[in-house]
């Protein structure tokens, strides 16, 4: 990756071309996630925004297997989401946010889900988005993923996460400072 003078991040040309191949192949393999969408239009949007392409690369590098899951006609943006079967391996063992990270006196994780998402330029899925994703496949059958937590829950020290068990999506709560080897987070990127 390479920083430009405006502090944005760009990918080397070789990696950009490789990433386009990966994303295109995944797009073609999983047409059920984005019926009636055209890859060439997706790629055209990607080519216009080097920072978003960098974020997609971060999603890919951390094991998210990002894919298009929708299109917002109002903003002319495609929605990319982590579609790995389990919570992305490179984003596990994280507490929920910076406040939770700072509250831990010992055995602190390396980062928080909210902090890492911000560094990557992506958003945590909301509970509704997480449930919608589960309509496109079976995700988190052995792991779980932090989801964006409503303020009223976070103010009480909690955070929420989801998984799929027994053919059903479950949303649970935990202390925001907790972290587990099988819990990560899924991100959303609008391109």
Secondary structure, DSSP 8 states (H G I E B T S, - for coil): -EE-TTS-EE--HHHHHHHHHHHHHHHHHTGGGSTT--HHHHHHHHHT-HHHHHHHHHHHHTT--EEEEEEETTTTEEEEEE--SSS-GGG-S-BSSHHHHHH--SS--S-BHHHHHHHHT-EE--HHHHHHHHTTS---SSSEEEE---HHHHTTTEEEEEEEETTEEEEEEEETT---TTEEE-EEEE-
